[in-house]
Amino acid sequence: MLPLAERMRPKTLDEYIGQKHLVGEGAILRTMIESGNIASFILWGAPGVGKTTLARIIAHQLQRPFYTLSAVTSGVKEVRDVIDKAKRNASLNSGLFAPTDGRSPILFIDEIHRFSKSQQDSLLGAVEEGTITLIGATTENPSFEVITPLLSRCQVYVLQPLSKDDLLELLHRTLTQDDYIRSLNLQVKDTEALLRYSGGDARKLLNIIELVSNSGARVIDNETVTKQLQQNPVAYDKDGEMHYDIISAFIKSVRGSDPQAAIYWLARMIEGGEDPKFIARRLCILASEDIGLANPNAMLLANTCFDVVNKIGWPEGRIPLAETTIYLATCKKDNSAYLAIDSALAKVRETGNLPVPLHLRNAPTSLMKELGYSDGYKYPHDYPGHWTEQQYLPDELVGTKFWKKD
């Protein structure tokens, strides 16, 4: 017997649960599908939100040849083989869908973020020429993982975790439409644990139902679900999208002077197995970028924290990380140095290699002195207060302000 998740996989848009912003009445993907004319696109979302299912529904509804590859097991050769087959208008999947209108076949690539640059490059020509219509699926941010030329040829659609109502609808369908589950007469007493452990993932919900039913239990309630699952692992992929979201929340909480939120996001990273050196590096950056001249000691503490974490490791390393996080979050903030260097860099890129004024140039040889190098330079320590008026910027930039006091 097929797994429950496969048995409950929807085959039409009307059976599809969730993602109303994409496939609801009048939504962009539904409109494209109903018109029969779709462009290449990438579906970005967490596991279990319906990316693969949606691709299959599209291919089935449009009656296009449907080729599928997994980035985990496929390379450039496999991609080129599929493109050659598409050019010959033959199906990779034993003629699952015979072309009826001559329009381009669909190539679905699961986990496209795992494709290397060369593998992604091999798709460009076929997508550009319309030999294939590409549908990619990824759990990672495409702007980090998909090459720019391929991104420019594809729309990106974001799929959201399923809502509580979506999951309850899926639960009801499973209890009433799957023959085996219906035969068990499962009773649902409460759903809090079921929904919490599912975490917006349809596949997890169905797997939990299957696990409970296979255990011999005939009641779905919080106690039964918790007993079967034992524990709820913290959702944190230190190499994935969650990694970027949580570190972003951490940085913004420190920058926003909220120590409560900052310490919470720090705890999320620690519990999720984040590299402590990564966190310590971010604290050093925060100290210079966001606190800066308002409290130069912040950089000293952040740097010390980095050294201490390297020396003592876990679990004690969490303490200096927490101390530094709270200190930085409660410091006064000043990003003037950060803005100054970025402003100066922009001006350098705009104006190029402007000549150094002659009086500021080094004059180690007699020829240079004859050419006027260093001529007219005023040594500040020869003047009261160790300062005198003098031009230091190139002629073209005199009067330009890069660093601005509050």
Secondary structure as UniProt FT lines:
FT   HELIX           4..7
FT   TURN            13..15
FT   HELIX           20..23
FT   TURN            25..26
FT   HELIX           28..35
FT   STRAND          41..44
FT   TURN            47..48
FT   HELIX           51..62
FT   STRAND          66..70
FT   TURN            71..73
FT   HELIX           76..87
FT   TURN            88..89
FT   TURN            92..95
FT   STRAND          106..110
FT   HELIX           112..114
FT   HELIX           117..129
FT   STRAND          133..138
FT   HELIX           142..145
FT   HELIX           148..151
FT   TURN            152..153
FT   STRAND          155..158
FT   HELIX           164..177
FT   HELIX           179..184
FT   STRAND          187..188
FT   HELIX           192..198
FT   TURN            199..200
FT   HELIX           202..214
FT   TURN            215..216
FT   STRAND          219..220
FT   HELIX           222..229
FT   TURN            238..239
FT   HELIX           241..255
FT   TURN            256..257
FT   HELIX           259..271
FT   TURN            272..273
FT   HELIX           276..286
FT   HELIX           287..291
FT   HELIX           292..294
FT   HELIX           297..312
FT   TURN            314..317
FT   HELIX           318..330
FT   HELIX           336..351
FT   HELIX           358..360
FT   HELIX           366..370
FT   TURN            371..376
FT   HELIX           380..382
FT   HELIX           384..386
FT   HELIX           395..397
FT   TURN            398..399
//
